[in-house]
Amino acid sequence: MSTTMPAQVRPLAKPAQSSQPPQSSRSPQSSRSPQSPRSSGDTRSRILAAAVALFSEQGYAGTSVRDISERLGVTKAALYYHFPSKETILDALLEPFVRDLGRLAELTRQTPSPSPDLVIERIAEVMASAGGMLLLLVDDPSIIHRRIGEQDMLSLQRMLVRALAGPDPSEARLLRARCAIGALKAGIMSRALERATAVACSVTATGSAATATSIASSCLVTSEERREIVAAALAALGSETPVVVRPRG
């Protein structure tokens, strides 16, 4: 799988020092250089949080750099200092997700093959830790096709199904594996959508893009919720023994 990594931005030159003595009325916050590492990191995080909110609200294609800068209350030039384009913002958001998908693919290729329990645990971990990006993938599938590749995702899906179904699986076993993955997606995505609704209401009420940081930088489900979702997926996978479905009546 391939994705364009965010371009490195050359730091701005240090501003010339003023010969005038510092005024006592200036606060410690205002005296800090806008190019300081802490300030730069805070601004970058706010840009990503605003992008998550806007991409979720109106889609990637429907969001412009101007939209993001206006949501933050900064100029486009200030935003371009951190990200040269909207594409590099998306790259930065997707980078952790793409990296986790690569590790998941490596797991399925290990010898001996990992246990189905471990594979399901790792899939749940990747889905749950994707944060706000998972919401974008739910609402705007074109993002994953644009940055990861539809064929790459289909290939990974097949690898995961095979890893769960085991060697020389029957069609029934393959179907169970697909159901197990479906249980993970349904459990985590439903929780993600619930949380997205709550955050959207909060953003509307406060008018602040920073509220979206709670989604962009944290897990979508708690540890307890993830255990329940994993248990449901394992139940869907079941054992090798086929289930007999009796006709009604």
Secondary structure, 3 states (H helix, E strand, C coil): CCCCCCCCCCCCCCCCCCCCCCCCCCCHHHHCCCCCHHHHHHHHHHHHHHHHHHHHHHCCCCCCHHHHHHHHCCCHHHHHHHCCCHHHHHHHHHHHHHHHHHHHHHHHCCCCCCCHHHHHHHHHHHHHHCCHHHHHHHHCCHHHHHHCCHHHHHHHHHHHHHHHHCCCCCHHHHHHHHHHHHHHHHHHHHHHHHHHHHHHHHHHHHCCHHHHHHHHCCCCCCHHHHHHHHHHHHHHHCCCCCCCCCCCC
